[in-house]
Amino acid sequence: GNLFITGGGQSGGLITVMYNSAGVRQWIKEESGTAGQRIRVDDNGGIFITGSFYDVNTGTSNDIRLIKYNYSGNLVWQKFYDFGNSEFGKLVNIDSQSNILITGFGDLPGEFPGWLTAKFDPSGNLLWYNRFKLNPGWEEYPYFALTGPEDEIYITGNVVVASGGTTYHGLETVRYNSDGSNPWVAEVNLYAGIGKGLTLGTDLSLYTVGMFYYSVIKYSQSTPTGVEQISEIPEKFNLGQNYPNPFNPTTTISFSVTSSGFTSLKIYDVLGNEVATLVNEEKPAGNYEVSFNASSFTSGTYFYRLSAGRFTEVKKMILVK
């Protein structure tokens, strides 16, 4: 097949090149402004490029840029989108209706960068956009996006969290429905590295790949809800990792007990002092989820311990305010 490349030149500008399957260049196009970040070709021969635009002569702030070429390299249209501050287009996807999805990042006053996702019709008209920011003190950057069978979009990337003198490079993942509604944010995992890849399994399980720490994470397409017994009798005792983690101020902890008995779930600070009791009663066998609200606690590392019969397990969580 043919190869399409976008980027920038030494003197600036946005450059796009097409090579045929033999590696022979077919055309090269250049636009003023800043370099292209991502390119995508649809089934109709449309070539879409995203990036940002900054006019050094006028000092115009960075806007998200979207360009469409036809297969012959002719410019069909070029549009710029200002969502209120400096924004940078990083990822472009095409859904089954030939709509264009752009994901990038931008700042809001007093905040570090956060994600921005926008959907456009095939002519480049804006349908919706959403900003995603878990915490104003975190730096959050998207790195990979994937459209699903119902034109939903999955995005994974990096969250940079400084806590207790340590800088964490974590992985966070978000899903939007085709209309822009947001059904869930997956667990923020500070030890998984930068989210660099996504794929969907046949059962719609979501797999993410992290780099920097190198990891693979599997998520189910379910949304946790409240404090409740959530399914049938489990096969083994288990204490799940809280999500989200880090969190502010609430997080959810899941656990499983295989037989009826006295069960306790308690929170401890780094000195081993008990600071909260979430469960302390007889529980029938089952899978459970409980919410922990740490609004009255200071930022830092905490531990939670499940005790059920002879089973005991401890895990760590991080509160960042």
N, C-alpha and C positions, 0 to 999 in steps of 0.2 A: 504494500500500500504506500500511499504518499506520506510524507513527514512534514509537519508544520511546527515551526519554532517561533517563539516571541521572546523579546527581551529589550535591551537597550544598547546604545552605542557609546563609544568613548566620549563623544561630545554631547551625550544626552539623546533624548528622543526615544520614541517607541518604534522598534523594528520588528517586522514579521516576515518570515521566509518560508517558502514552500519548496520541497525537494520531491522528485518522483522516486519510484521504488529503486531506480538505478543510482540514486544519489546525485542526480543532475538538478541543479537549481532551476526552478520554473519561474519564480518571480520573487521580488523583494519589495516591501513597502515600508515607508517611514512616515511617522506622524510626529509632530512636535510634542514637547512635554516630557513626562517621565516614563521609565521602562514598563513594558508589559509584564504582568506577573503570572498569568495563566491563560491557556488557550484551549478551546474545545470546538470540535466540528460536529454538527448535527447531521441527521440522515438526509436532509435536503440540500446539503452542500454549503450551508452557512458556517462561517468561521467566526467565532466569538472570542474576544480578548478582553480581559479586565486588567485594571491597574488603577493608578491615581493620576491626577493632573495637577501640576503646579506651574504657574506662569511666573518665571523669574523677573519678567519685565514689569508686571503689574503687582506682584506680590500676592496674587490670588491664592487663597488657602487650598490645601489638598482636597479634591473632590473625587468620588469614585467615578471611574471612566469605563464605558462599555462601547466596544467597537464591533461592527459586523462587516466582514468582507464576504464576497461571493467566492466561488471556487476558482475563478480566474484572477482573484486578487484585487478586484474592483471594490472600492469603498461603498457599501450600501448605506450605512448611517453610522454616526458617532454621537454619543450622548454623554452628558456629565450630570451627576446627581450630588446635590449638596444636602446633607442631612443635619446641618447645623454646626458642625465643627470639622476638624480635619479627619477625613476618612480615607482608608486605603483598601482598594479591592485586591483580594488575594486568591480567591478560588471561584471558578465558574463551572456550573453544571447545567445540563439541559434535561427537562422532564419529558414525559411521554406526549405532552401537548405542545411541545416545542417552546415552552416557557423557559426563561433564563433565570437561574438562581445565582446570585453573587454573595459570597461571604468574605468579609474583611474585618478590619478593626479600626477603631477610632477612639478619641478621647472625649470625655465630658469634663466641664470645669471642676477642678478639685479631685479628679479621679485618674487612676492609671488606665491604660488602654483596655477596652473590652470589645467583644464581638459585635458585629453587625451583619445581619442577613437580609437580603432584599430579593423580591421576586418580580420579574418583568414579563410582559407578554412578548410574542415573537417580534413585535415592532419596537420593543424597547420602552414601552410605557409601564410605569411603576404600578404593580398590583398591591404589594404590601411590603413593609420592612419592620424588622424587630431588632432591638438592641438586647444583648445578653451580658449581664455583669453580675457575678456572684457576690463580689466584695469590692468596694471602691479602693481598698488598699492593695489589691492584687493586680499583677500584670497578667492579662489573658490574651492569648493569640491563637487564632484558628490555623490549622495546618492541613486538614483533609476533610472533604465533604463527599457524601454519597447520596444519591436519590434511590428511594425504595419502590416497591411494586405499586403502591398507591400514591406515588408522587410525593411522599413524605421525604424529608431531608434529614440526614444525620451528619453531625459535625463533630470532629474531635480536634483537640489541640493542647495547648500548654497553659498552665497556670504557674506563675512564679510567686512564691509565698516566702516572706522573710519572717522568721519567728525564732525568738530565743537565740539570736546570733547565727542561726543556720538558714541558708537559702534553699528552698525545695523547688524542684522542677517537676510538677505534677501533671497528671493527665485528667482532662475533663471532657465529657461527651454530652451532646444535646440533640434532641430530636424536635423538629417542627412538623406538624401536619401540613398538607398541601395548601390549606388556607391561612397558614401562618400561626395557628394556635400551637401552644407548646405543652404537650402532655407530660413530658418528664425531662429532668436533668439527671444523668447517671452520676454515680458516686465519683467524687473528686479523690483521686488516689495520688498522694504526694510521692509515692515510692515507685510509680510505674513509668516515670520519664515522660517525654514529650509525645503526645498522641500524633502519630504520623500516618496511620492507615486504618481503614475500616472495611469490613465485609459483612454481608448478611448470610446466615445459614438458611437451609431449606425450611427450618421451623421458625424463621425470622429472628433467631438469636443473633445478637450483634457482637462481633469480634473487633476489638481494637488492638493496635500494635503500638507499643511505646518504645521510643529510642532515648538514648542517654543513659537510662537504667536498663533498657531492653526487657520488654515484657509483652505478654499477650493476655488480654482480659476478655471474658465472655459475660455478656449481659443478657438477661431474658427481657422480653418485651412486656413486662408487668410494671404496674405502678403501686408502690407501697402506700397503705392507707392506715393511719392511726394506730391505736393500741387494740389488738384483737388476736384471737386465734385464727390462723389463716388457712389451714389445710388439714389433711388427714394425718394419722399417726406416722411420725417419721421413723426411719430405720436406725438412726443413731443420734446421740446427743451432739449438739453443735452450738457454737457461739459465733455469729457472723460479725464481719467488720461493719462498724457503724457507717451510715451514709446520710448526708455527704460527710466527707472527712478530708480536710479540715471543715469546720462548720461554724456558723454564727447566726442565731444563738441556739437553734434546735437541730437535732439529729435523730436518726432512727436506728435502733439496735434490734436485730433479729436473733432468735434463739430457738432451739428445738429440744424437747425432752421426750424420751421414749416410753416413760412410765409415770404414773401418778406419784406425786411425792412433794415434799417441801422444796421450794425453789426460791433462790434469792439472786437478785441482780443489783450490784452495788457499784458506786462510783468512788474512786480514790484519787487524791492528788499525788504529786511526785514524791511526797514524803511518806506516803502510805496511809494518810489520814482519810477516813471515810467521810465523804462530803455529800453523798446523796444515796437514797435507797429507792430503786425503781420497782422492784418486785421483792416481796418477802411473805410468801404465803404458799399454801398447797395449790399445785397446778396439775390438772390432768395431762396426759400425754398429748402432744401436739406441737405445731409450729407457731411461734408468736412474734409479734413486733411491738416494741414499746418506744415512745417518743421521750427524749430527754431535752429539757429546756434549760440552757445554761446562762440565761440572761443575767443572773445575779453573780456569776462567776467571772474571775479574771482570765485573760488570755493565758494559754499555756498547755502543757501536756497533762492528760488525765488518763486513768486506767479504769476499765470496767471488768468486773469479775462475776461470772455465772457459777453458782453452786447448785447442783441438783443431784441428790443421792450421792454416789461416789464420784460424780463427774464435776470437775472444776476446770475452768479456763479463764485466762486473763488476756485482754487485748488493749491496745493503746489508741487514743484519739486525741485530736488537736483542736483546741478552741482558739480561733483567731478573731479578734474584734478590731 
